[in-house]
Amino acid sequence: MHHHTIETDYLVVGAGAMGMAFVDTLIDASPDATVLMVDPHPQPGGHWNDAYPFVRLHQPSAWYGVASTPVDEAVPDPSGYGRGATGAEVLAYFGRLMRERFLPTGRVRWFPGHAYRLGDDGSHRLVCLATGAEQVVTVRRKRVDGTHARTEVPSVRRPAYALAPGVDCIAPGQLPQLQRSYAHHTVVGSGKTGMDTCLWLLDAGVPASRIRWIMPRDAWVQDRANILTGAEHFAHSMRRTIDQFEAIAEASSVPDLFARLEQRGVLMRLDPVVAPSTYRCAIASREELARLRRITDVVRLGRLRSVERSHLVLDQGVIGAHADTLYVDCSAAALHPAPPVPVFDGDRINLLMVSWCRPLFSAALIAHIESALSNEAEMNRLCEPVPVPERPIDWLSGWAVTLANAQRWRQSPTVETWLKASRLNTAAVLLEGARPDDPAHLALLRVSGAMAQAAVPNLNRLLASLQPSLAESEAGAGRRPHPARAVP
């Protein structure tokens, strides 16, 4: 049985961070547009509803959130790691945006606890997860798909490896509620959740000698010190920006590029003798990495396949295990490859990254372009999707697409004006720390712009040198190839 039909201009599927950033910009840029937002979670904020309680923003809070409203950070990170707001603060932030900004406009309707379903007849349907009741939605303009990120967190998925009877395995969020101690702890997963969990155990007093870390892949990590905001950090952040462009311009090969990036402090790795095989936009501080290096029982034998009471089976071998071990599953994949679709696709908008490792900025920019322009080909030309990073080379290919997009943005007066005013624009945030009367600051800005242009020819050369091997690795992994586009 169907209820009455609901009408809206935009149906936004997914009230996670990207969906919220899109709507925040849209309601100001299109003051006559109506919006309906639907999400299975009880509150806006997407995966933040399911996050472990000790999570914090890995980036400074100034870089996060929607364009209109800064993230509230009542309690600065006491650890000295320089992280941003707590997970609870982020979730509360999105809740306040919905209650105090979106809904009072009278143009936004919010359906929590509902799933979106595309009917066999092409109709748009909202299904109440509590009752199963359906409502049909008439969409006058476009459906906005904010679910492509498909962010996974351990609390909402089962481990991908087998667990023998009697093995204790929990998600990270259950750690603070433990009622007993264990002789050993094994953290499964090498991403940021695994890093956070290892740090939590160490900070809770668990000796490093009692922690084992299953690390299928080592990663390149960004240094948080390079993206701190404010006048006191401006010169350092700009020098690191210049450093990365100089490294690209001077590199003779891709291995040489990463050696230069590491030497200049742009990228870091956990173990200086292990070559990272992944890059996922992770951010950490040098203090965090120093503490993590205290864990010496790091297992690099591929993915975990099964856990027995006495041993572990991995891709590349079998190792013994202590019977009294607590396993903490951190193996959920936070990022997934994007589908091979354009951002603007007829009556659908796909919220994809159009700038390197900046999903919320991307969503807000897409909303601005949707409101300001009408030619779909031109809109897509301004919004070439940036590949979701997976391998180290994606650090370079992501920059290539981002720089090409940025070149086109500068040629569009409406986009250029928006960029200069947007809180989510990295350059604009950094520029807030610049003193216009400081010759040193002005010189850094000039050098950064010049080096970005100087890096382009060698960036294209480095990517071109990798095309055959990239195509083979993409095909072998079953991924859609991302041919490198030359930067204008």
Secondary structure, 3 states (H helix, E strand, C coil): CECCCEEEEEEEECCCHHHHHHHHHHHHHCCCCCEEEEECCCCCCHHHHCCCCCCECCCCHHHCCCCCCCCCCCCCCCCCCCCCCEHHHHHHHHHHHHHHHHHHHCCEEEEECEEEEECCCCCEEEEECCCCCEEEEEEEEEEEECCCCCCCCHHHCCCCCEECCCCEEECHHHHHHCCCCCCEEEEECCCHHHHHHHHHHHHCCCCHHHEEEECCCCEEEEEHHHHCCCHHHHHHHHHHHHHHHHHHHHCCCHHHHHHHHHHCCCEECCCCCCCCCEEEEEEECHHHHHHHCCCCEEECCCCEEEECCCEEEECCEEEECCCCEEEEECCCCCCCCCCCCCCEECCEEECCCCCCCCHHHHHHHHHHHHHHCCCHHHHHHCCCCCCCCCCCHHHHHHHHHHHHHHHHHHCCHHHHHHHHHCCCCHHHHHHCCCCCCCHHHHHHHHHHHHHHHHHHHHHHHHHHHHHHHHHHHHHHHCCCCCCCCCCC
